[in-house]
Amino acid sequence: MPMISRRTLYLSRYMASGASFQSIGYSFRVAHNTVGKIVHETCLALWNTLSPLCFPQPSKTLWEMKSERFATLWNFPCCVGALDGKHVRIQCPSHAGSLFFNYKHFHSIQLQPVVDADLMFIVIDVGEYGRNSDGAAFKTSDFGKALMNKELDLPNPSLIPGTDEEMPYHFVADEAYPLNLNIMRPFDGRNLNNTRRVFNQRLSRARKVVECAFGILSRKWEIFQRPLRVQVDNAETIVKAACALHNFVRARDGEMRPETSTEMDTMEAPSLRQSAGLVNWEKITHLVVDPLMQ
């Protein structure tokens, strides 16, 4: 069996089923440490190949495109992304103490993404200690620092449709994140008037895209249903590769094919790929395969 096929099978079996390296090794009659090495190398190759394509450099044009999709799909103007954190369960590292032990009472590293209206990751930050809150992880992340220092090249404030008032382009988040000119969070408290209650409902509807993205990611890749029994650095590489593959699959979902194409496919597929800032997906497959052959 060619090496490319074995590498692909090892990785797909591991990520899709969550099987241990020992189980995969028994199936293919190889040592478990060989399986682990191949999985790590393949994830690293996927990340190095797909990250420039799946996570394009943010620009004003990209942010405006994301905002249009949020306004169209979720009826929330001037929103360019949703923020939240996900705890990825890991095996407790040696001599780590309580650094990775989170409030949910298991060991984890954090995935801090920005998700667009089409449930695709725009930016991800992986590897923060599980003990830290979402807000603390956000402040120490490269994206959080760039946002606070106004280095994201966000567009100038735009008029709210139907009004004469301007609104800055912003990200929606929950109460764990700080209130900022470019971060919109819900009103606190229970005794809210009707206007604030409706606003919270609208914001939550826009913010749920990040929860949906987490759900798709964890159900598509069964490795997130159990602890990652690898070193922390390897766990970060696996999470990043899974996020890149998530974007790759989402951008190709609904792609028109001769035997199943419909008018809806023709309308939806281009808008999803364009909203991701991605083009020429047909030429990317060989870019993913070639590094695995080395």
LUMGU-559930 format. One record per residue: x, y, z of N, C-alpha, C, CB in turn. Coordinates in pm, whole numbers, plus 50000, padded with zeros to 5 digits. Glycine has a CB too. Layout:
XYZXYZXYZXYZ;...
REM end
This chain:
500864988050000500005000050000500895012450000499035000150125;500665022249911501505034049905501485041750037501055043149791;502575049150066502695056650190501625067350202504055062850200;501275073750088500245084150094498935078350144500035090549956;498585066350102497345060150146497405056850295497055047550065;498535051950341498655048550482498575061050569499975041150508;499265071450531499205083750609497785089150615500155094350550;497115089050502495745094050499494825085350585495235094450356;495005072250577494165063350656494425064950805494405048950615;495685066150844496005068050985495345080651040497515068651005;495505091550965494965104251013493445104251015495465115650925;492825099450906491355099550901490765090251006490875095450761;491385078851028490905069551131491015075951269491695056251126;492135082551294492355088651425491395100151450493795093451436;491255109251355490455121151377488965118351369490835131851278;488555109651277487125107151257486535097851360486895101551121;487345088551412486815078751508487305081051650487175064951464;488395088551665488955090451798489665078251851487885094351892;489975068551764490645056451807492055059651859490725046251691;492535051651952493855053652008494925049451908494015045852139;496155053951931497265049851845497475034751852498565057151886;497255029051970497405014551984496395006951898497255010352130;495145011651898494115005151819494415005951670492755011451849;494865017851625495205019451484496415010851450495495034251451;497375010151542498555001951518498204987251504499545003751629;497274982251587496824968351575496164965951439495844964851689;495384975751393494664973951266495614973451146493664985251246;496694981351151497604982151036498934975051062497854996651001;499044968851181500254961251215501504969851212500414949751119;501414981251279502564989951297502614994051444502485002551203;503764999051487503925003251626503095015651654505405005851658;502605016751777501735028151810502515041351803501135026351951;503825041151838504585053551830504805057951684505935051951900;504835048351592504915051751450503635058551404505175039151365;502495053351449501215059651416501165073851470500045051451473;501595075651596501585088951655502465098751580502025088251798;503645094151539504555102751464503955106651329505895095851443;503335097051260502735099851130501565109551144502285086951062;500725107451247499585116451268500075130651293498715111651387;501105132151376501625145551405502215151951280502695144851516;503015144551205503625150151084502575153950980504615140051024;501545145650968500505148450869499675160550909499595136350852;499335161751036498605173551083499425186151062498235172051232;500725185251088501595196951068501645200750920503015194051120;501735190650832501745193450688500435199650642502025180650610;499315194550695498015200250659497915214750705496885191950720;498345217450826498255231150878499135240650798498655231451027;500375236550771501285245250695500775247750554502675238950690;500055237950498499555239450362498255247350356499355225850299;497335244250447496005250150441495865263550511495025240650498;496705266250612496505278450690496565291250606497535279150799;497495292650510497455304950429496215305950341498685305650341;495585294550311494425294450223493115295350301494425281850138;493055288350414491825288150494491705299950588491755275350574;492815306350620492805317850711493525329550644493485314250848;492895335750544493535346850474493755358750567492685351250353;494735366850533495045378650614493845388050618496285385950558;493365391550739492205400550747492475414050680491805402750893;491465418950613491555432050545490185438550550492055430450396;490125451150513488845458150512487855451350420489035472650470;488335446950306487445440150211486875427350271488185436950080;487725419650338487265407250400486255410150510488445399250457;486535419950596485605423150705484265427950652486215433950797;484285436050546483025440750487482225429150430483295451150377;482915419350370482255407650316481605399550428483245398950238;482325397950540481775390650654480565397950711482845388750763;480645411150717479535419050770478285417650684479935433750780;478455417550554477305415850464476635402350487477735417250318;477425391950510476845378750534476085378450666477955367950533;476615384850770475895385350897474585393050882476775391951006;474605403950810473375411650789472355403650710473685424750717;472835395850612471915388050527471355376050601472615383550400;472215368450667471795355850727471215357650867472955346450733;471745366950945471355368051086470765381551122472545365451174;470625390351023469965403251044470615411151157468485401251074;471945411251157472705418651258473755426851185473365408951365;473515439851165474405448051082475735450951151473715461151047;476745453251068478085457551112478795447151199477975470451189;478315434951200478975424251274479905416851180477925414551338;481145414751223482135408151137482555394451189483345416951123;482095390651308482475377451360481955375351501483985375851358;481955362851544481505359151678482675353151755480315349151672;482815357151881483905352551967483395342852072484595364352034;484185332852103483895323952215485105314852234482575315552191;485105307252342486195298052369485665283852386486955302352493;486475274252347486145260152365487285253152435485835253252228;486955245252538487955237352608488115223852537487555235352755;489325221352489489645208652424490265199552528490605210652302;489595188452556490035179452662491355172752626488955168852690;492295172752721493585166252700493915157752822494695176552673;494875148952805495425141552918496325150752997496205128852870;496275150053129497045159053213498535157853182496775156253362;499185168753141500625168053114501425165653242501105180953045;502615160453227503475157953343503915171053406504705149553302;503895171453539504375182853617503655195853581505875184653596;502385194953539501635206853499500855212853615500685203453387;500725205453725499945210653836498515212953796500555223553888;498005225053826496615228353795496495238053678495925234253917;497575239853602497545249653493496485246453390498895250353426;496285233753360495355229753255493995225253311495965218453171;493825225953443492585221153505491565232453504492835216053650;490435230353433489475241153414488305240253511488965241153272;487405249953500486275250553592485265239353569485575263953577;485395232253457484535220753430485095207853488484325219153281;486235209153557486845198053629487455187553536485825191453718;488105192053428488955183253349490085191553292488145176053236;491125184953244492295191753190492055195153043493565182953205;492475207153003492175211552867493135222452822490745216552857;493175224352691493725236452631492585243752565494875233152528;492755256552543491655264652491491805267252341491565277852565;490685266552274490565270952135489755283752136489905260052045;490365294752093489705307852088489565312051942490515318552170;488405309751881488235313451740487355325851721487635301851663;487445331251602486455340851552485735333851438487125354451505;484415333351444483615325751348482745335351267482725315151420;482625332551137481815341251052480375336051042482435342350913;479585342750961478165339350951477925325750888477445349850871;478905320450815478785307550749479415296250829479405308150612;479655298750958480195288651051481625284551016479295276351050;482385293650958483785291150926484675299351018484075294550777;485835293851051486775300751138487535311351059487755290851204;487535323651109488305334351046489715334851106487595348051065;489775334351237491035334551312490905324351424491365348851367;491995317551457491985308551572493245310951655491905293551527;493095308851785494235309051877494105296551963494255322251965;495145288251965495095275252032496245274152132495165263851929;495945268552249497015265152341496985271952476498275268152277;496045281052499495995287652629495645277552738494965299152628;496175279952859495905271052971494405269852997496615276053097;493955257753030492555255553057492035262753179492305241153071;492905265853274492445272353397492005286753374493555272153500;492465293153265492135307153239490725308453183493155313253141;490095319553214488755322253162488835326253016488065333153244;487675326652950487645330852810488165345052794486215329852754;487775353852887488225367752878489725369052895487515376052982;490295361552990491735361953012492495356252893492115354353140;491995345152837492625339152720492555348652601491965325752684;491455355852588491305365352478492315376652491489875370952475;492525381952610493425393252629494875389652599493325398452771;495255377052624496635372952600496865367552458497045362352701;495795365652383495935360252246496425371152152494585354452196;497035366952042497505376551941496335384451882498265369251829;495205377451860494045384451804493515394851902492935374351768;493425391152030492925400552130493795412952139492835393852265;495105410952137496015422352142495875431052018497475417652157;495735424651902495575432351778494275440251779495605423051657;493195434351833491915441351838491985453251934490795431751881;492575451052051492665461952150493555473252100493185456552282;494565469752021495485479951969495045485451834496875474251957;493845481251789493255486151664494165483251544492975501251674;494635470851535495525466851428494865457151330496775460651486;493545455651338492845445851254492355451651122491685440151330;492585464551099492175470850973490665469550951492925464550856;489905471951059488445471751046487965483850967487765471451185;486865482550891486345494050815485865505150908485195489650724;485695516950852485155528150927483695525550963485295541350846;483185531751070481785529651109480835531750992481405539051222;479755523950992478785524350882477405527750938478755510850806;476545533150852475195536550893474365523950918474515545350786;473595524051024472655513151050471515514350949472125513551198;471175503550881470095504350780468815510250838469805490550721;468255520050767467005526250808467145537250911466105515950863;468385540950947468605551551046469695560950996468985545551183;469925571551074471005580951044472165579151140470495595251050;472145568451218473185566251318474245556651265472575560751447;475485559651301476585551151262476895540851369477815559451232;477355529251327477755518751419479135513651378476705507051422;480045512151473481365506551438481255491651405482365508651553;482125486851320482175472651293482685465551419483095469551169;482055454251450482315448351582482185433151576481335454051686;482615426851686482465412551708481445410551820483835405751744;480645400051811479675397051916480265386352007478315392451856;479985387652137480545378352235479605377452354481965382952281;479915368552447479095367252567479685375652680478965352452610;479145373652802479515382152914480945380152961478595379653028;481605369452915482985366852958483975376452896483365352652925;483585383352790484485392152718484265406652758484315390552567;485305414852749485165428952790484335436852690486535435452806;483585446552740482845455552653483815465452591481715462952731;483755466552459484725474652387484015480852268485955466252340;484635491152210484045497552093483805487451982484925508852043;484665477251972484555467251866484155453551918485855466151793;483665452852042483135440352098481755443252156484095434552208;480755436452104479385438352149478985426452235478405440052029;478575428952359478155418452449476745421652499479145416852568;476005411752550474625414352593474555422752719473895401252616;473405428852742473165436252865473145426452983471835444252857;473715430653095473725422353215472405423853290474905426053306;472145413953374470985414653461469755407853405470665428853490;468785405953494467525399353455466375409253438467145389053558;466385419953514465275429553509465535439653397465105436853646;465435435053276465695443553160464385448153098466545436053057;464405460153042463215464652971463105457352838463255480052947;462015459452769461745451752647462785454352539460355455052594;463245466852528464215470252424465525462652445464485485352424;466005462452569467255455452597467085440252586467765459052737;465935435352621465705420952610465685416652462464365417152678;465075424552377465065421352234466475422252177464115431052158;467245432352222468625433552176469435421152215469285446152234;469275416452338469995404452380469625392252296469715401652527;468355391352262467925380152179468545380852039466395379852168;468575392751982469165394351849470665391451852468915408551796;471335396351957472765393951968473065379051987473355402052083;472255372452070472465358152093472235350051966471535353052203;471285354451884471035347451758472245348651666469775353051690;472875360551664474075362251581475265354751640474405377051566;475345354351773476505348151838476465332951835476595352751981;475305327351810475195312751816475965305851703473735308551810;476435313551604477205307251496478475300751550477555317551388;479055306851653480285301051708479985288051781480975310951802;478835287251847478435274851913478155264051810477195277252002;477505267851701477235258151594478535253051532476345264351486;479495262051514480785257951457481485248051550481695270151433;481425250551682482005241051777481315227551768481895246551920;479995227751755479255215251746479605207251622477775218051747;479705214051508480085207251383481495201651395479985216851262;482395209551449483785205151462483905192751549484645216351520;483225192851664483355181751759482625169251712482845185851895;481565170751633480845159051584481495153251459479385162551555;482095161751378482775156751258484045149251295483105168351162;484775154651394486035148351438485825142851578487225158651435;485705129751588485385123251715486515124151817485045108751691;487695128451776488785129951873488435140151980490065134051802;487495149251950487125159352048486075154252147486595171651978;485685141752134484745135752228485445128952344483865125852156;486775128652342487565122252448488895129452461487785107052419;489625127152569490895134352587491905130952478491485131152724;492665141152438493775139052346494965134052427494125152252267;495355121752404496435115552482497775117352409496145100352505;498145130052392499395133652326500005145252404499165137452175;501235148852367501865160452426501095173152391503335161652380;501245183452473500465195752452500765201852316500775205852563;502025202252275502365207852144501685200052031503885207852123;501675186852044501005178651942499495180951943501295163851964;498925182752062497495185452072497135198552001497055186052220;497975208652017497735221451949497755219551798498775231851992;498725211551748498815209251605497585201851553500075201251572;497095192151629495905184651589494685193851582495645173051685;494525202551682493385211651684493455221351566493335219451818;494625226551539494765235951427494485229151293496175241951426;494965216751278494685209451154493195206751140495475196251151;492525203351251491085200751245490325213351205490575195651382;490735224951257490075237551220490295240851073490585248951308;491505238351024491775240850882490935231650794493265239050851;490845218950833490025209550757488545213350765490235195350808;488125218550880486735223150895486435233850790486485228751038;487305243750777487105254250677487145248650536488155265250692;488065239350513488195233150381486895226150341489365223250379;486335218650435485085211350406483905220950392484805201150517;483825230950481482715240350475482715248150343482785250150593;483895251850295483975259450171483565251050051485375264850150;483715237750062483335228949952481955222949970484355217949938;481325224450082479975219250103479015225550003479495221950247;478175217249943477205222549848477765225749713476585234549903;479045222149692479635224949560478865217549452481125220949556;478585224249344477775218549237478485206549173477475229049130;477805195449167478345183649102477355179148993478595172249206;477835173148887476965169948772475755161548809477755162748665;475945151748901474845142548927473855147849030475385129348973;474255158149108473365162949213473135177949208473935159249347;473605184649105473505199249102472055203549091474325205048986;471735214149163470405220149157470585235149146469535216349281;469485241949126469545256449120470005262249253468185262249082;469605255949364470035260749495471535259249511469305253149607;472095248049467473545246049474474265257149397473945232149419;473745260149279474375270149195474375283749263473675270949061;473325286749340473225299649405474055300249532471785302849437;474055289449610474645290049743476145287649744473985280049831;476625278349664478035274549673478985286249648478335263449575;478795294249542479735305249521479735315249634479415312349393;478545318449692478485328549797479235323949920477045331749832;479165311049951479875306050068481375306650047479435291750100;481845302549931483285302749907483795317049899483615295149777;483005326049839483445339849829483455346549966482555347649734;482475343350050482435349450183483615345350266481155345950254;484205333750237485375329250311486655335850262485505314350301;486575343350154487755349350098488655339050032488505356550204;488065327949987488835316849931488445314849785488615303850013;489425311449704489155309049562489955296949517489505321549476;489575291849400490285280849336490445268749427491645285549291;489355264749491489425252949578489745240349499488125251049654;489385240349371489655228449291491155225749278489035229949153;491975236149292493415234649278494115231649410494005246949216;493355231449519493985230049650494235215449686493125236549756;493445206349633493555192249674494975187049657492595183649594;495615190249544496965185349524497935191949620497405187649381;497625204349666498485210749763498425203849898498125225249777;497265197949929497115190450053497805176950042495635188750088;497685170649926498215157149909499735157149897497605150549787;500305166849824501745166649797502595166349924502115178849715;502305174750028503145173750147503075160250216502765184350244;501965153050201501835140150268502665129450200500385136050273;503105132150077503885122350005505375123250039503685124149857;505745134350107507145136250138507555128150260507435150950158;
REM end
